[in-house]
Amino acid sequence: MPSEGRVLVVDDHVEMARLLADALSDAGYTVDVATSGREALAAVRGRVLDAVVCDLRMEQVDGFDVLAAVREADPTLPVLIMTAFGGVENAVEAMRRGAAHYFTKPFRLDEVLLYVQRAIAERRLREENRALRQAVGDRSAFAALVGRSAPLRALYELIERVAHSHAPVLVRGESGSGKELVARALHFEGPRQAGPFVAINCTAIPNALLESELFGHVKGSFTGATTPRRGLFLEADGGTLFLDEIGDMAPELQAKLLRVLEDGEVRAVGADAARKVDVRVVAATHQELEARVREGKFRQDLFYRLNVVPLRVPPLRERREDIPLLVEHFIAKSRERNPRARLTGFTPEALAALAAAPWPGNVRELENLVERLAVVTVKETVDLPTLQLHAPGVTGDVHPLVQAQTRLVPLRQLEGEYIAYVVAQCGGNKTRAAEILGIDVSTIHRRERERGG
């Protein structure tokens, strides 16, 4: 059976070190034991490890020294600290210095195993994400697209194939899902990456000005046109023009856009002649353009011309497993913008609540929430009450299967949590819950006793 990972156990009490080592070995880990801080320092420098479980109070070289050595050698290597009850303040200080978790003695072995498993899983998740990003080209093309879920992997692969085409692309997705990020990836991943990327939101500019903004105008072509304007098509020549919310474009502008796409020529407002342009158009919308075509609000011929290559950006609710990685990414961005921010993460309960939230505003809504918390909270770690204070729509009533997307737990624990969830949904009626679950009521009572209920 393959090893679950390599763990270094550090404790100058030999019996305690051996007890932990045996428990971890039985759980499938390869275990190294150090019975002093000095031994631990040598082990950290000389071996490839997945986690370190270290006592805080040791002679000469203590847990702080080991933690510092680990952080220097490999900042991603999780260190879990053990301490006596009276040493909790020191353990909290160790967390501030980068420890992944701490336990107070005496502790339950199953608790240690759970947190070791979780720490290793979280580290591997971050490493897999970095590897995935490098595999698809961790350049500006994909730098802002964060995630490793199946829908996002499929989108990465499709972007790579489509980027090298010159055909128009129609990007569909809900507001805040990241349509412009996909357009930028298409540009910077393709042969036009050295050319300009020009973006415009068609709803942000009045229709009376949008024509001039897109196609340009000559001096004196209308009142106020005191100087000529090239227009965004000419500015994007040799590159990509991103037309966001194309579904709201006025019909008369739709006709002119269609001519540009068909002829590759732009005629500025008031100009006598057209000019050739080499522009790839990427359009985006959150609307059902087919319905707008049926209603007569969007030209059918333009729809077919734009929809040569359709791309769909999945909403956040379809890629909930990406939320921990997105949160980590947004925390880093927030700390760059606000160096005084103390936020470093969320508790597992808060993270599970984030993963269960509906997110009608998608990734943009999540980013705004993380930014708000980074600014207003003085805590390093946001817990569930703090999260609910600043985001009332995020509840703590989290389905166990949603929680399992943000943490790794033993199957028996997940089973017990799901049984408790069904009982709660049945208003405490255990007979009804047993019928839904297809088990005997006595099984529910037994699980409750095991959970301390």
C-alpha positions in Angstrom: 0.0 0.0 0.0 1.5 3.4 -0.9 2.4 5.8 1.9 -0.1 8.5 2.8 3.0 10.8 3.3 6.2 11.2 5.3 5.8 12.7 8.8 8.5 13.8 11.2 7.5 13.4 14.9 9.5 15.5 17.3 9.3 15.1 21.1 11.9 14.7 23.8 9.6 12.4 25.7 10.4 9.2 23.9 7.2 7.4 25.0 5.0 10.1 23.5 7.1 10.2 20.3 6.7 6.4 19.9 3.0 6.5 20.6 2.4 9.1 17.9 4.7 7.4 15.5 2.8 4.1 15.9 -0.5 5.7 15.4 0.6 7.5 12.2 2.3 4.3 10.9 -1.0 2.4 11.5 -2.8 5.1 9.5 -0.5 4.5 6.5 2.2 7.2 7.0 6.0 6.8 6.8 7.2 8.2 10.1 10.6 9.5 11.2 11.2 10.2 14.9 13.4 12.9 16.5 13.8 12.9 20.3 15.4 16.3 20.5 15.2 19.6 18.7 18.7 19.2 17.3 17.8 15.8 15.7 14.7 17.5 14.2 16.8 20.3 12.6 19.0 17.7 10.9 16.0 15.7 9.7 14.3 18.8 8.3 17.4 19.7 6.3 18.1 16.2 5.1 14.8 14.6 4.2 11.7 15.2 2.0 8.8 15.5 4.4 5.0 16.1 4.1 4.4 17.3 7.7 6.0 17.8 11.0 4.4 17.2 14.4 6.5 18.9 17.0 6.5 19.4 20.8 6.8 23.0 21.8 8.7 22.7 25.1 12.1 21.0 24.6 15.5 21.6 26.1 18.1 23.7 24.2 16.4 23.6 20.8 12.6 24.1 21.2 9.6 24.0 18.9 10.0 27.6 17.9 13.5 26.8 16.6 12.2 23.8 14.7 9.4 25.9 13.3 11.8 28.6 12.1 14.1 26.0 10.5 11.1 24.5 8.6 9.9 27.8 7.4 13.3 28.6 6.1 13.8 25.3 4.4 10.3 24.9 3.0 7.6 27.5 3.8 4.9 25.2 2.5 5.7 22.3 4.9 3.0 22.2 7.5 4.1 22.1 11.2 1.7 21.0 13.9 2.6 22.0 17.4 2.0 20.0 20.6 1.9 21.8 24.0 0.7 21.3 27.6 -2.5 23.1 28.5 -0.6 25.9 30.2 1.4 26.6 27.1 -1.6 27.6 24.9 -0.4 31.2 24.6 3.0 30.0 23.3 1.1 27.7 20.9 -0.9 30.7 19.6 2.4 32.5 19.1 3.6 29.5 17.1 0.5 29.8 14.9 1.3 33.5 14.3 4.8 32.4 13.2 3.3 30.0 10.6 2.4 26.7 12.4 -0.5 24.9 10.7 -2.3 23.8 14.0 -1.7 23.1 17.6 -2.8 20.4 20.1 -3.0 20.6 23.9 -1.8 17.6 25.9 -3.5 15.2 26.6 -5.1 14.9 23.1 -7.0 12.3 21.2 -5.0 10.4 18.6 -7.8 10.5 16.1 -7.8 14.3 16.4 -4.0 14.4 15.6 -4.5 12.0 12.6 -7.4 14.2 11.3 -5.4 17.4 11.3 -2.2 15.8 9.9 -4.3 14.4 7.1 -6.0 17.8 6.5 -2.6 19.7 6.6 -1.0 17.4 4.1 -4.1 17.4 1.8 -4.3 21.2 1.8 -0.6 21.5 0.9 -1.0 19.0 -1.9 -4.0 20.9 -3.2 -2.0 24.1 -3.4 0.9 22.3 -5.1 -1.5 20.6 -7.6 -3.0 24.0 -8.5 0.5 25.5 -9.1 1.5 22.5 -11.2 -1.8 22.8 -13.2 -1.2 26.5 -13.8 2.3 25.8 -15.0 1.1 23.0 -17.3 -1.3 25.3 -19.1 1.2 28.1 -19.2 1.4 30.2 -16.0 1.8 33.4 -18.0 -0.4 36.5 -18.1 -2.8 34.3 -20.3 -3.9 32.3 -17.3 -2.6 34.2 -14.3 -6.0 35.5 -13.2 -7.9 32.2 -13.8 -7.8 30.3 -10.5 -9.1 26.8 -10.0 -8.6 23.1 -10.6 -12.2 21.9 -10.8 -13.3 19.8 -13.8 -15.3 22.6 -15.4 -12.3 25.0 -15.2 -9.9 22.4 -16.5 -12.1 21.9 -19.5 -12.2 25.7 -20.0 -8.4 25.9 -19.8 -8.1 23.2 -22.5 -10.7 24.9 -24.8 -9.0 28.3 -24.4 -5.7 26.8 -25.5 -7.3 25.3 -28.7 -9.4 28.4 -29.5 -6.6 31.0 -28.9 -4.7 30.2 -32.1 -7.8 30.7 -34.3 -8.7 34.0 -35.8 -12.5 33.3 -35.6 -14.8 35.4 -33.5 -15.6 34.0 -30.1 -18.8 34.5 -28.0 -18.1 34.1 -24.3 -21.2 33.3 -22.2 -21.6 33.4 -18.5 -23.3 35.0 -15.6 -22.3 38.5 -14.3 -19.1 38.3 -12.3 -18.1 34.8 -13.5 -14.9 36.0 -15.2 -15.8 36.5 -18.9 -13.2 39.3 -19.4 -10.5 37.1 -17.8 -11.3 34.4 -20.5 -11.1 37.0 -23.2 -7.6 38.1 -21.9 -6.5 34.5 -21.8 -7.6 34.0 -25.4 -5.5 37.1 -26.4 -2.3 36.4 -24.5 -2.3 32.7 -25.2 -2.6 33.2 -29.0 -0.5 34.7 -31.8 -1.8 38.2 -31.1 -0.3 38.5 -27.7 2.2 41.1 -28.8 -0.7 43.3 -30.1 -3.1 45.4 -28.1 -6.0 44.1 -26.0 -8.8 46.6 -26.0 -11.9 46.1 -23.9 -15.2 48.0 -23.8 -18.5 47.5 -21.9 -21.3 48.2 -24.4 -23.7 49.1 -21.5 -21.4 51.6 -20.0 -21.5 54.1 -22.9 -24.7 55.7 -24.3 -25.6 54.5 -27.8 -25.2 58.0 -29.2 -21.5 57.9 -28.2 -20.8 54.1 -28.7 -20.6 54.3 -32.5 -17.9 57.0 -32.3 -16.1 55.1 -29.5 -16.0 51.9 -31.6 -15.5 53.2 -35.1 -14.0 56.7 -34.6 -15.1 60.0 -36.2 -13.6 62.8 -38.2 -13.3 66.4 -37.0 -16.6 68.3 -37.4 -18.7 65.2 -38.1 -21.1 66.1 -35.4 -21.5 68.8 -32.7 -18.7 68.6 -30.3 -16.4 66.6 -32.6 -13.6 69.2 -32.4 -10.8 66.7 -32.9 -10.7 63.4 -34.8 -10.9 60.1 -33.0 -9.5 56.8 -34.3 -11.9 54.5 -32.5 -11.3 51.2 -30.6 -11.2 49.0 -33.8 -8.2 50.9 -35.0 -6.6 51.0 -31.5 -7.0 47.2 -31.5 -5.5 46.7 -34.9 -3.3 43.6 -34.9 -4.8 42.5 -31.5 -8.1 41.7 -29.9 -11.2 43.8 -29.2 -13.4 42.6 -26.3 -17.0 43.7 -26.5 -18.6 43.0 -23.2 -22.4 42.8 -22.8 -22.9 42.7 -26.6 -26.5 41.9 -26.1 -27.3 45.4 -25.1 -26.0 47.0 -28.3 -28.5 49.1 -30.3 -29.7 47.5 -33.6 -28.2 50.3 -35.8 -24.8 49.6 -34.3 -25.3 45.9 -34.7 -25.6 46.4 -38.4 -22.3 48.4 -38.6 -20.5 45.8 -36.4 -21.7 43.0 -38.8 -20.2 44.9 -41.8 -16.8 45.2 -40.0 -16.8 41.5 -39.2 -17.6 40.5 -42.8 -15.4 43.0 -44.6 -12.6 43.7 -42.2 -13.1 47.5 -42.8 -14.0 50.3 -40.5 -15.7 53.6 -41.6 -15.4 56.4 -39.0 -18.4 58.6 -38.5 -18.3 61.4 -41.1 -15.5 59.7 -43.1 -15.6 59.2 -46.9 -13.6 56.0 -47.0 -13.2 52.9 -44.9 -9.9 51.6 -43.5 -8.7 48.0 -43.3 -8.3 46.5 -39.8 -7.0 43.2 -38.5 -8.9 42.7 -35.3 -10.1 39.5 -33.6 -13.4 40.2 -31.9 -14.3 38.5 -28.7 -17.8 39.3 -27.5 -19.4 38.4 -24.2 -22.9 38.4 -22.7 -24.8 37.2 -19.7 -28.1 37.2 -21.7 -29.7 34.4 -23.8 -29.0 35.9 -27.2 -31.2 33.3 -28.9 -34.2 34.8 -27.0 -33.2 38.3 -28.0 -33.0 37.2 -31.6 -36.6 35.8 -31.4 -37.7 39.1 -29.8 -36.2 41.0 -32.7 -33.8 42.8 -30.4 -30.6 41.2 -31.7 -29.7 40.5 -35.4 -29.7 36.9 -36.2 -27.0 37.2 -38.8 -24.8 39.0 -36.3 -25.5 36.3 -33.7 -24.3 33.6 -36.1 -21.2 35.7 -37.0 -20.2 36.2 -33.4 -21.1 32.6 -32.3 -18.5 30.9 -34.5 -16.7 29.7 -31.4 -18.9 29.6 -28.3 -17.3 29.4 -24.8 -19.2 29.1 -21.5 -17.7 30.3 -18.2 -19.2 28.2 -15.4 -20.8 30.0 -12.5 -19.2 29.7 -9.1 -21.9 27.3 -7.8 -20.8 24.8 -10.4 -17.1 24.9 -9.3 -17.4 25.1 -5.5 -14.3 23.1 -5.0 -12.3 26.0 -6.4 -13.5 28.3 -3.6 -10.6 27.5 -1.2 -8.1 28.3 -3.9 -9.9 31.5 -4.9 -10.0 32.6 -1.3 -6.3 32.1 -0.9 -5.7 34.0 -4.2 -7.9 36.9 -3.1 -6.3 37.1 0.3 -2.9 37.5 -1.3 -4.2 40.2 -3.7 -5.8 42.0 -0.8 -2.6 42.0 1.2 -0.7 43.4 -1.8 -3.2 46.2 -2.0 -3.4 46.7 1.7 -0.1 45.9 3.4 -1.6 46.5 6.9 -4.2 43.8 6.4 -3.7 40.9 8.9 -6.0 38.4 7.2 -4.3 35.1 6.4 -7.2 32.6 6.1 -10.5 31.2 7.2 -11.4 28.5 9.7 -12.7 25.2 8.2 -16.2 26.0 9.3 -16.1 29.4 7.7 -14.6 28.0 4.5 -17.3 25.3 4.4 -20.0 28.1 4.7 -18.4 30.0 1.8 -18.5 26.8 -0.3 -22.2 26.3 0.5 -23.2 29.9 -0.3 -25.3 30.6 -3.5 -23.0 33.3 -4.9 -25.3 35.1 -7.3 -22.5 37.5 -8.0 -20.1 34.7 -8.7 -16.3 35.1 -8.4 -16.6 38.9 -8.3 -18.9 38.7 -5.3 -16.5 36.4 -3.5 -13.5 38.6 -4.2 -15.4 41.7 -2.9 -16.2 39.8 0.3 -12.6 38.7 0.9 -11.4 42.3 0.2 -14.0 43.7 2.7 -12.9 41.2 5.4 -9.2 42.0 4.8 -10.0 45.7 5.3 -12.4 45.6 8.3 -11.4 42.7 10.4 -8.4 42.7 12.8 -8.3 38.9 12.9 -5.8 36.8 11.1 -8.3 34.0 10.7 -12.0 34.6 10.0 -14.3 32.3 11.9 -17.9 31.6 11.1 -19.5 34.3 13.5 -17.2 37.0 12.0 -18.0 35.8 8.4 -21.8 35.9 9.2 -21.4 39.4 10.7 -20.0 40.8 7.5 -21.9 38.5 5.1 -25.4 37.9 6.5 -26.3 35.8 3.4 -23.7 33.2 4.3 -25.2 30.7 6.8 -23.7 28.0 8.9 -26.2 25.4 7.8 -23.8 23.6 5.6 -24.6 20.3 3.9 -21.9 17.8 4.9 -21.2 16.8 1.3 -20.5 20.5 0.5 -18.2 20.6 3.6 -16.4 17.6 2.2 -15.3 19.7 -0.8 -13.2 21.9 1.4 -11.8 19.3 3.9 -10.8 15.6 4.0 -12.5 13.6 6.7 -12.8 9.9 7.5 -15.8 8.2 5.8 -17.4 7.3 9.1 -17.3 10.9 10.3 -18.9 12.1 7.1 -21.6 9.4 7.5 -22.3 10.6 11.0 -22.5 14.3 9.9 -24.9 13.4 7.1 -27.2 11.4 9.4 -27.3 14.4 11.8 -28.0 16.7 8.9 -31.0 14.6 7.7 -32.4 14.4 11.3 -32.2 18.2 11.5 -33.9 18.6 8.2 -36.7 16.3 9.5 -37.2 18.6 12.5 -35.7 16.0 14.8 -38.1 13.2 13.7 -35.7 10.3 13.8 -38.2 7.8 12.5 -38.8 9.9 9.4 -35.0 10.4 9.0 -34.4 6.7 9.2 -37.0 6.1 6.5 -35.2 8.6 4.2 -31.8 7.2 4.9 -32.9 3.6 4.6 -31.5 2.6 8.0 -32.9 1.5 11.4 -33.7 4.1 14.0 -31.2 2.4 16.4 -28.4 3.2 14.0 -29.3 6.9 14.4 -29.2 6.6 18.2 -25.9 4.8 18.0 -24.3 7.5 15.8 -25.6 10.2 18.1 -23.9 8.5 21.1 -20.7 8.3 19.1 -20.9 12.0 18.3 -21.6 12.9 21.9 -25.2 13.8 21.1 
